[in-house]
Amino acid sequence: VAGLGNYGLWGTRHSVGMAVLDRLARQLTVAEGWRVDRRCCADVALATTHGLELVLLKPRRFMNLNGLSVASAAEIYNLGPEDIYLVHDDLDKALGKVAIKLGGSARGHNGVQSCISALHSSEMTRLRVGIGRP
């Protein structure tokens, strides 16, 4: 599960994917388990829930390069694009509304486009979190 955003720009609308991952880590009681993984240039936390092993990932890059971290982590943890969930902001959704999208185009989102390019696939599932238009 990769939370897309601009690393270090906490609290901004475009880093909502990382905020969602922080919340998920707290709910899974692994919030103290975040560690820097230099191999994929990301903060990583491992969790197990309902028999699933999860890799939570917050890339330590700007949005348009998030895909490099996601692709590196996919290789390290032996994951295919179909195993990856991207959590990212969506300008076209009202603030706080969410939707799940299975594959498809990036729809103009630079972080998603970066992941599609780095993984050579658009099969990732996306959790789109509405941030509305300014």
N, C-alpha and C positions, 0 to 999 in steps of 0.2 A: 504494500500500500504506500504509494508515494504522494506526499503532500507537496504540490507545486507552489512555488512562490519565489520571492526575492529574498535570499538569505540575509539576515541582519536588519531587514526592514519590517520588524515585528509590528503588528497592529495595523498594517495597511490593508486595504481591501484586496489588493492583488496577492497578498500572502495568506489569504484565508485557508488555503489548502494545508499549510503548515500548522495553522491554529487548530484546524480540525484534527490533525494528527496528534497534536499535544493533548487535546481533549480525549481522543481515543486511547492514548497511552495511559492517561490517568484512569480511565474507566477499566482498562485491562491491568491496572496496577503495575505498570512497567515504566512509569514516568521517571523514576530514578535510574532507569537502565539505559538512557540515551548515551551513546558514545560516538566519538568521531571515528569514522572509518576512512582513512586516507586512500584506501584502494579505490573507493568510488566517490571520494570527495563529498561525503554526506554524513549527517547524524543518523545513526541507526539504533533501533531498539527491537529486540526480539520478544515475541509474545506467543502464547498458546491459548486458544479459546475454542470451546466446542470441538475439540479434536483437530483443529487446524493450527498449523504453525505459521505465524505471520512475521514478515520482515517489515517494520515501519521505517520509512525513509524520508528524510528531509534534506534535499540537495543543498550543498553549501556553495551554490552558484546563483547567478542571476537567472531569471525566468527563461530567457531565450537559450540558456545552456543547460537547463535541468535534465534534458534527455541524456546528456553524457553521463551523469550520475546514475540515472535510472538504468541505462544500458549496461554500465559497469556492474551495478548491483545484480542485475539479471544474470550476468555471466558468473559472478562470484557465487550466487545462491542457486544457480542452475534453474532459472525461471524462463519460461517463454512469454511472449507478449500476452497470450491468453491468461496467464497467471497474474498479470499486473493490473492493479487498480490505481488509477490516477485521480486525485482529489484536487480540484482546481476551481478558481473563480469563474463566474459567467456573468458578463455584463447584460446579457439579454434576459436574465431571470430577475425577478423582483428580489429585493433584499431578503435573505433568509430562506428562500424557496430552494428546494433541491430536486435534482433529477438524475437518474442513472441512464447512461448512454452506452450501448455496446458497440464499440468500434466506430468506424466512420471517419469523416474528415476532422481537421482541427478547428474548423469554423472560425479561423482568424486568431486563435489563441496561440501565442508564441511558445509557451511552455509545452503545450500538447504537440505542436508542430515539431519542436525539438525532440520530443520522445518518439514521435513517428519516424523522424529522420534517423535518429540514432539506433532505433530497434529495427528499422526497415520493415515496419508493420504498423497497421492502424487497428490491430485487434484488441488493444487494451480497453478494459471497461473504465468508464469515467463517472465519477460522482461530481456533478456540476453544482456548485454552490452559488446561488444568486447573490450578486452584490449590487445590482441595479446600475443604472447610468447616473453619472453625476448631474 
